[in-house]
Amino acid sequence: MRIIRQIPVVAFSLLPAAAMAQNTADWWKPFSAINSGDTAWIMTSSALVLFMTLPGLALFYGGMVRKKNLLSTMMHSFSIAALVSVLWMVAGYSLAFTPGNAFIGGFERLFLNGMSVDIHKEMLTVSPNAGTIPETVFMFFQMTFAIISTAIITGAFAERMKYSAMMLFSGLWMMLVYVPTAHWVWGGGFMGEGGVLDYAGGTVVHINAGIAGLVAAVVLGKRVGYGKEAMPPHNMALTLTGAAMLWVGWFGFNAGSAVAANASAGMAMAVTQIAAAFAALAWLVCEKIAGNRPSALGLASGAVAGLVGITPAAGFVDPQGAMWIGILTAIACYFSSVVLKYKLGYDDSLDAFGIHGFGGLVGAVLTGIFFSNQIFGGDTTIGSQLFIQVKDALTTVIYSGVMSFIILKAVGLVCGGLRVERDVEREGLDLNVHGERVE
């Protein structure tokens, strides 16, 4: 693991000194260059994206597990929010979004060094990625993406992973997997330069986290009694409430990714709602065709699937494209979560892969089909763009899958195993791991 963690640093150190040095004057702009409307919108979007994790994802996942694991499942989201915030401040932001090379960023902002405001000179720092808002706002907006990406994975191994192992895995995964891929797509890396379309994280967030979840589910193995005992959600009211929070927060996720209050943000907001609505209804239709009654879990799952599918396409497609992305992603995720998972026999507890991984893959591919050059100002063809989308999606699958496997194995050695004891799992993690439970 020590060698693996040093790879980005070693690669970066091979660059010429001139390439490593960033003119610090480039980071500073006068107060007058800051757009108050853009700033207010991205601050609002940042709060909305954090709201997706706390309390959105915590409630969404918490309602789907058995009552004996409610607190432990919600603890995952809250703990990761704190852990990732610290790591993002220490090194994550710098390595993802400061100038470096095609694979990793630089060290300009370790511990957020140099990010400040000079009141006397009426100057403040901005990011090269967003020149009309303070860099602090851009940094925090991107921090919330790192938080929810890492938290999504926990749905795959809910009800059976040690808390210590979960925390160590989450921290290492965020730094070694999320940070590099964020740089590849959004920070000046090879995917972004190669023309991939990922407006708000279909590749960086959903494929990345979903594949990690699948690997974790396979490595940890099935829950005790899985396939033999009923494991229904204990409180669908919590799950629906969490799904509603995710739906609302997603407008900050997608429309905020314009990093401005402009027409692109407006289109992203509109197509987000359209895709989610069509997907929610499409999932219910799938349930009807399968001979089942319309379920609250199906409605929530369909809406989230549509939101995942439209994420990479939000600023690149028109409303008609969003409609088809919502419908097709819902059908694909229904197949993955309701059919494929049971055919293959893996225990993805809360469908982290079934919704986010599979939905992210479908959304990334559909973005290469339904994009509009008129909307995003490009001049690419469907054939060439589709090739880029598929190539970079597969690259992310391989990188996230291999690295997640290595990290899990290393964490298992450090923590004396990844899973809680069988008796602990039977009795529940709330009481045994955290000494608390819901009455």
Disulfide bonds with the S-S distance in Angstrom:
none
